[in-house]
Amino acid sequence: MVLEREARVAAHQSGHNSGVLHSPVTYRPGSHKARLCAQGQAALVDWCAEHGVALERCGEVVVATEPDEVPRLAALAERARANGLVVHELGPAGLADLEPHARGLAALHVPATGVVDFPGVCEGLRREIEDHGGEVRLGVGVQDLVDTRLGVAVDTDQGRWWAERVVTCAGAWSDVVARRSGLVPPVRILPFRGEYLELRPEAAHLVNHLVYPVPDPRFPFLGVHFTRGIDGTVHAGPNAVPALGRDAYGWGTVRAGDTARFAARRSTWRLARRYWRTGAGEIVRSLDRRRFVAALQRLVPEVRPDDLVPAGAGVRAQAVAADGTLVDDFAFARSGPVLHVVNAPSPAATASLAIGAAIAGWLLDDRPADTIPTC
């Protein structure tokens, strides 16, 4: 049985992401992210073909626009190859062949990357669960999890269920749900909102692939970039601004209780002290369209402010350690028969089937807690 608090599946991260079928380009070789992303991408391609969910391998291009980014791009190519990817290193002429409107000193082409209809994936998984005799209960919020001698009592706003094993995967609420089971998670969630713009149809020809900047190795965010949706639209973004609530998809949504709790944590202030300049720049870019456009023009100079219209936003559930560092890998925590997905940022949607298979193995094989990767 799946208990879902919202009235529909994919109401939050699974339905508000970029739709990218990620390749393990930037992830540290040997990390859970790298391994599960590669396994999950292969599994999801096969699953979408079997279930008729839209998926397209359009490829991505990572562009170095400054001299100091060129050696970082070369290191990125080596990391991608270490993760089993086929990549092509390009000069300006090779970049122009793939992306005539982009500009850069060098580029990396990753053909395996694509886009997929993730809300369609979630609906397909719901149908598959039900076809195999399972049940998906919508509009049921979990309040407490109590491990007793008779099993796990799952108390909800719709009554109590009993289970032998429980998995929680609550996204921006993952630390809250973990605490409701009596577990003190080693990290806390700090939500960041990613805001998108969209190219008008007459400007969509400016981008052929997914076009990314060379990522800043200090952050788990990929920076403002261009992505083609499965419907052919081109999105630009996202930025990364602190969200004033776990479901605050715009500046007009403020969850006072969430905001107060975020502000009361030492880890939040330690993070702010370390990266306040970067954070201030993201907020300014959110409020000033010109700054947002300027960041996009580094990749595609022909983009103009009137080519862009507002699009949706997503909330990234970012795990922050007690010392204020950003946790950059998948992380889990187990307490007896209850296993919590504590941190599942991008590329968790791409890796979802592989993550699910790993969790099933840990629970059904009844492996001890010290064999499960934790943060």
PLY file of the C-alpha trace (Angstrom):
ply
format ascii 1.0
element vertex 375
property float x
property float y
property float z
element edge 374
property int vertex1
property int vertex2
end_header
0.00 0.00 0.00
1.14 3.52 -0.84
-0.10 6.40 1.31
0.09 9.77 -0.44
-0.78 12.97 1.40
-1.82 14.89 -1.70
-4.94 14.37 -3.80
-2.88 13.28 -6.81
0.45 11.64 -7.51
3.46 13.77 -8.55
2.10 16.85 -6.76
5.54 18.04 -5.65
9.10 17.21 -6.74
8.15 14.44 -9.16
5.81 16.77 -11.04
7.76 20.03 -10.69
11.18 18.99 -11.95
12.89 19.82 -15.25
11.84 16.55 -16.90
15.46 15.67 -17.66
16.54 12.05 -17.97
19.94 12.61 -16.41
23.24 10.97 -17.24
25.95 10.58 -14.54
28.15 13.37 -15.91
28.85 15.45 -12.83
28.55 12.79 -10.10
31.57 11.42 -8.27
32.47 7.96 -9.64
31.49 5.28 -7.16
28.92 7.48 -5.40
25.34 6.31 -4.91
24.25 9.09 -7.28
26.53 7.93 -10.09
25.73 4.24 -9.74
21.97 4.55 -9.24
21.62 7.22 -11.94
23.24 4.96 -14.54
21.20 1.93 -13.48
18.02 3.96 -13.17
18.38 5.61 -16.55
18.69 2.26 -18.31
15.75 0.82 -16.36
13.55 3.87 -16.99
14.21 3.84 -20.75
13.03 0.23 -20.92
10.08 0.87 -18.59
8.84 3.87 -20.60
9.04 1.88 -23.83
7.03 -0.93 -22.26
4.39 1.36 -20.75
4.07 3.91 -23.54
5.37 6.91 -21.58
6.97 9.67 -23.65
10.79 9.74 -23.54
13.33 11.27 -25.92
17.12 10.96 -25.99
17.90 14.51 -27.20
21.39 14.75 -25.66
23.00 17.48 -23.60
25.79 19.96 -24.30
27.91 21.40 -21.46
29.50 24.70 -22.51
32.62 26.39 -21.14
32.29 30.15 -21.65
35.32 31.34 -19.63
38.99 30.28 -19.85
39.06 28.92 -16.27
36.12 26.62 -17.14
37.98 24.80 -19.93
40.14 22.60 -17.64
37.09 21.96 -15.44
35.21 20.81 -18.54
38.06 18.41 -19.41
37.93 17.02 -15.87
34.17 16.64 -16.26
34.72 14.60 -19.43
37.03 12.24 -17.53
34.49 11.89 -14.74
31.73 11.12 -17.24
33.86 8.43 -18.90
34.68 6.96 -15.49
30.92 6.64 -15.00
30.63 4.65 -18.23
29.35 7.40 -20.53
30.26 8.03 -24.16
31.05 11.74 -24.47
32.49 13.95 -27.19
34.79 16.90 -26.46
34.18 19.77 -28.85
35.79 23.03 -29.83
33.89 26.15 -30.94
33.28 24.72 -34.43
31.94 21.44 -33.08
29.69 23.33 -30.67
28.35 25.42 -33.57
27.43 22.26 -35.47
25.23 21.07 -32.60
24.06 24.40 -31.21
24.46 27.17 -33.84
23.21 29.86 -31.46
25.35 28.90 -28.47
28.78 30.40 -27.81
31.69 28.88 -25.91
35.39 28.11 -25.85
34.78 24.36 -25.59
31.90 21.97 -25.04
31.07 18.43 -23.99
28.36 16.48 -25.85
26.57 13.72 -23.91
24.22 11.86 -26.30
22.62 9.64 -23.63
20.85 12.45 -21.77
17.19 12.98 -22.56
13.79 14.19 -21.39
10.83 12.25 -20.07
7.25 12.81 -18.90
7.77 12.23 -15.17
4.12 12.86 -14.16
3.28 10.21 -16.78
5.84 7.89 -15.15
4.19 8.38 -11.76
0.73 7.67 -13.18
2.10 4.57 -14.89
3.67 3.34 -11.65
0.38 3.90 -9.84
-1.44 1.77 -12.41
1.25 -0.91 -12.22
0.95 -1.09 -8.43
-2.80 -1.47 -8.69
-2.57 -4.02 -11.51
-0.37 -6.17 -9.23
-2.87 -6.08 -6.38
-1.44 -3.11 -4.51
-3.32 -0.01 -3.45
-2.57 3.72 -3.69
-4.46 5.81 -1.13
-4.55 9.51 -2.02
-5.26 12.28 0.49
-3.83 10.33 3.44
-1.26 12.18 5.56
1.03 10.22 7.88
1.18 11.59 11.42
3.16 9.00 13.40
5.07 5.76 12.91
5.38 3.50 15.97
7.38 0.27 15.96
5.61 -2.18 18.26
5.92 -5.90 18.93
2.93 -6.41 16.62
4.43 -4.44 13.73
4.60 -0.81 12.70
1.55 1.27 13.56
1.10 3.90 10.85
-1.15 6.63 12.24
-2.67 8.93 9.65
-5.38 11.58 9.43
-7.58 8.84 7.95
-7.01 6.17 10.60
-4.37 3.58 11.51
-2.70 0.96 9.33
-0.39 -1.86 10.41
2.64 -2.99 8.43
5.57 -5.37 8.77
7.87 -2.98 6.90
7.60 0.70 6.03
9.47 2.93 3.60
9.09 6.70 3.82
9.93 8.95 0.89
8.58 12.37 1.79
10.77 14.75 -0.21
10.86 18.15 1.48
9.17 16.58 4.52
11.60 13.65 4.82
13.21 14.86 8.06
9.78 15.61 9.57
8.49 12.11 8.85
11.71 10.54 10.14
11.29 12.38 13.44
7.70 11.16 13.68
9.06 7.63 13.81
11.36 8.54 16.70
14.50 8.78 14.55
16.75 11.83 14.78
18.01 12.19 11.20
21.66 13.20 10.75
20.65 15.97 8.32
17.82 18.48 8.05
15.98 19.56 4.91
16.29 23.16 3.72
14.09 23.76 0.65
15.34 25.81 -2.30
12.96 27.04 -4.96
14.04 26.78 -8.58
12.23 29.23 -10.85
11.94 28.75 -14.62
11.30 30.94 -17.61
10.17 29.60 -20.98
11.19 30.60 -24.49
8.35 31.81 -26.66
7.60 29.39 -29.53
9.19 31.73 -32.08
12.47 31.67 -30.09
12.55 27.92 -29.35
14.80 27.33 -32.39
17.67 28.93 -30.45
18.17 25.68 -28.48
18.42 22.17 -29.99
19.62 20.11 -27.03
19.84 20.50 -23.26
22.44 23.24 -22.81
24.29 23.53 -19.48
27.10 25.67 -18.10
30.13 24.04 -16.50
28.89 23.40 -12.94
30.43 25.02 -9.90
31.98 22.11 -7.94
31.11 23.80 -4.63
27.37 23.31 -5.14
25.04 20.40 -6.02
23.06 22.76 -8.27
23.78 22.76 -12.02
23.31 26.48 -12.61
20.91 28.24 -14.96
20.56 26.23 -18.18
18.22 25.41 -21.07
16.13 22.25 -21.22
13.80 21.03 -23.94
10.57 19.57 -22.62
9.02 16.39 -23.95
6.39 18.64 -25.58
9.03 20.67 -27.44
8.94 23.73 -25.20
12.27 25.17 -24.03
12.67 26.08 -20.37
15.37 28.31 -18.96
16.54 28.07 -15.37
16.37 27.27 -12.60
17.89 29.60 -10.06
18.13 28.44 -6.44
16.56 30.71 -3.83
15.65 29.75 -0.26
11.99 28.77 -0.17
9.85 30.17 2.64
8.11 26.84 3.12
8.44 23.22 2.06
5.85 23.78 -0.67
6.52 27.48 -1.35
6.53 27.58 -5.15
6.47 31.39 -5.27
7.37 34.47 -3.22
3.69 34.84 -2.34
3.67 31.57 -0.37
5.10 31.86 3.13
4.81 29.07 5.68
5.55 30.92 8.91
6.14 27.76 10.95
8.53 26.28 8.38
10.42 29.56 8.00
10.81 29.97 11.77
12.15 26.44 12.11
14.60 26.89 9.23
15.86 30.16 10.74
16.29 28.61 14.20
18.75 25.98 13.03
22.47 26.48 13.49
23.11 24.58 10.27
21.12 27.20 8.30
23.24 30.05 9.66
26.46 28.12 9.08
25.41 27.56 5.47
24.48 31.24 5.12
27.84 32.42 6.48
29.66 30.25 3.97
27.65 31.12 0.85
25.85 34.40 1.58
27.23 36.12 -1.52
26.06 33.31 -3.79
22.67 33.22 -2.06
22.22 36.97 -2.36
23.03 36.76 -6.07
20.37 34.07 -6.57
17.74 36.19 -4.81
18.63 39.26 -6.89
18.40 37.18 -10.06
14.96 35.97 -8.95
13.71 39.53 -8.49
15.50 41.13 -11.46
14.66 39.58 -14.83
17.65 41.31 -16.44
20.09 39.40 -14.23
18.36 36.13 -15.09
18.56 36.89 -18.82
22.22 37.89 -18.54
23.03 34.48 -17.07
21.26 32.79 -19.98
23.05 34.99 -22.53
26.38 33.57 -21.40
25.29 30.36 -23.11
23.04 31.67 -25.91
23.77 35.36 -26.58
20.82 35.82 -28.94
18.25 35.29 -26.18
16.44 38.56 -25.44
14.21 39.51 -22.50
11.09 39.57 -24.66
11.83 36.00 -25.82
10.99 34.74 -22.32
7.78 34.28 -20.38
7.33 33.02 -16.79
7.05 29.27 -16.36
6.65 27.02 -13.34
8.85 26.48 -10.32
10.04 23.51 -8.32
11.26 23.03 -4.77
14.48 21.11 -4.18
14.60 19.31 -0.85
18.24 19.97 0.00
19.72 18.10 2.93
22.09 20.17 5.10
24.46 18.62 7.63
24.91 20.01 11.12
28.07 21.87 10.09
26.24 23.67 7.29
27.57 21.62 4.39
25.26 20.61 1.54
24.76 16.84 1.31
25.39 15.90 -2.32
24.46 12.22 -2.40
21.45 10.02 -1.81
21.10 9.12 1.85
18.91 6.75 3.81
18.31 5.94 7.47
16.89 2.81 9.01
15.24 2.16 12.34
14.22 -1.49 12.61
11.51 -2.25 10.02
11.26 1.42 8.95
13.55 2.75 6.23
13.61 6.48 5.45
14.75 8.05 2.20
16.42 11.03 3.88
17.95 12.76 0.87
16.88 12.17 -2.73
17.72 15.25 -4.81
18.28 15.27 -8.57
18.81 12.81 -10.28
16.41 10.90 -8.02
13.62 10.90 -10.61
15.96 9.39 -13.21
17.28 6.91 -10.65
13.88 6.12 -9.14
13.52 2.53 -10.38
17.07 1.70 -9.28
16.50 3.33 -5.89
13.30 1.33 -5.50
15.07 -1.92 -6.38
17.82 -1.17 -3.84
15.30 -0.39 -1.10
13.38 -3.60 -1.83
16.61 -5.54 -1.54
17.54 -3.95 1.77
14.13 -4.63 3.29
13.33 -8.05 1.85
16.84 -9.39 2.49
16.58 -7.88 6.00
20.11 -6.55 5.81
21.49 -4.92 8.96
21.39 -1.13 9.15
25.15 -0.73 8.75
24.97 -2.09 5.17
22.61 0.69 4.03
24.26 3.85 2.68
23.65 6.75 5.06
24.82 10.34 5.22
0 1
1 2
2 3
3 4
4 5
5 6
6 7
7 8
8 9
9 10
10 11
11 12
12 13
13 14
14 15
15 16
16 17
17 18
18 19
19 20
20 21
21 22
22 23
23 24
24 25
25 26
26 27
27 28
28 29
29 30
30 31
31 32
32 33
33 34
34 35
35 36
36 37
37 38
38 39
39 40
40 41
41 42
42 43
43 44
44 45
45 46
46 47
47 48
48 49
49 50
50 51
51 52
52 53
53 54
54 55
55 56
56 57
57 58
58 59
59 60
60 61
61 62
62 63
63 64
64 65
65 66
66 67
67 68
68 69
69 70
70 71
71 72
72 73
73 74
74 75
75 76
76 77
77 78
78 79
79 80
80 81
81 82
82 83
83 84
84 85
85 86
86 87
87 88
88 89
89 90
90 91
91 92
92 93
93 94
94 95
95 96
96 97
97 98
98 99
99 100
100 101
101 102
102 103
103 104
104 105
105 106
106 107
107 108
108 109
109 110
110 111
111 112
112 113
113 114
114 115
115 116
116 117
117 118
118 119
119 120
120 121
121 122
122 123
123 124
124 125
125 126
126 127
127 128
128 129
129 130
130 131
131 132
132 133
133 134
134 135
135 136
136 137
137 138
138 139
139 140
140 141
141 142
142 143
143 144
144 145
145 146
146 147
147 148
148 149
149 150
150 151
151 152
152 153
153 154
154 155
155 156
156 157
157 158
158 159
159 160
160 161
161 162
162 163
163 164
164 165
165 166
166 167
167 168
168 169
169 170
170 171
171 172
172 173
173 174
174 175
175 176
176 177
177 178
178 179
179 180
180 181
181 182
182 183
183 184
184 185
185 186
186 187
187 188
188 189
189 190
190 191
191 192
192 193
193 194
194 195
195 196
196 197
197 198
198 199
199 200
200 201
201 202
202 203
203 204
204 205
205 206
206 207
207 208
208 209
209 210
210 211
211 212
212 213
213 214
214 215
215 216
216 217
217 218
218 219
219 220
220 221
221 222
222 223
223 224
224 225
225 226
226 227
227 228
228 229
229 230
230 231
231 232
232 233
233 234
234 235
235 236
236 237
237 238
238 239
239 240
240 241
241 242
242 243
243 244
244 245
245 246
246 247
247 248
248 249
249 250
250 251
251 252
252 253
253 254
254 255
255 256
256 257
257 258
258 259
259 260
260 261
261 262
262 263
263 264
264 265
265 266
266 267
267 268
268 269
269 270
270 271
271 272
272 273
273 274
274 275
275 276
276 277
277 278
278 279
279 280
280 281
281 282
282 283
283 284
284 285
285 286
286 287
287 288
288 289
289 290
290 291
291 292
292 293
293 294
294 295
295 296
296 297
297 298
298 299
299 300
300 301
301 302
302 303
303 304
304 305
305 306
306 307
307 308
308 309
309 310
310 311
311 312
312 313
313 314
314 315
315 316
316 317
317 318
318 319
319 320
320 321
321 322
322 323
323 324
324 325
325 326
326 327
327 328
328 329
329 330
330 331
331 332
332 333
333 334
334 335
335 336
336 337
337 338
338 339
339 340
340 341
341 342
342 343
343 344
344 345
345 346
346 347
347 348
348 349
349 350
350 351
351 352
352 353
353 354
354 355
355 356
356 357
357 358
358 359
359 360
360 361
361 362
362 363
363 364
364 365
365 366
366 367
367 368
368 369
369 370
370 371
371 372
372 373
373 374
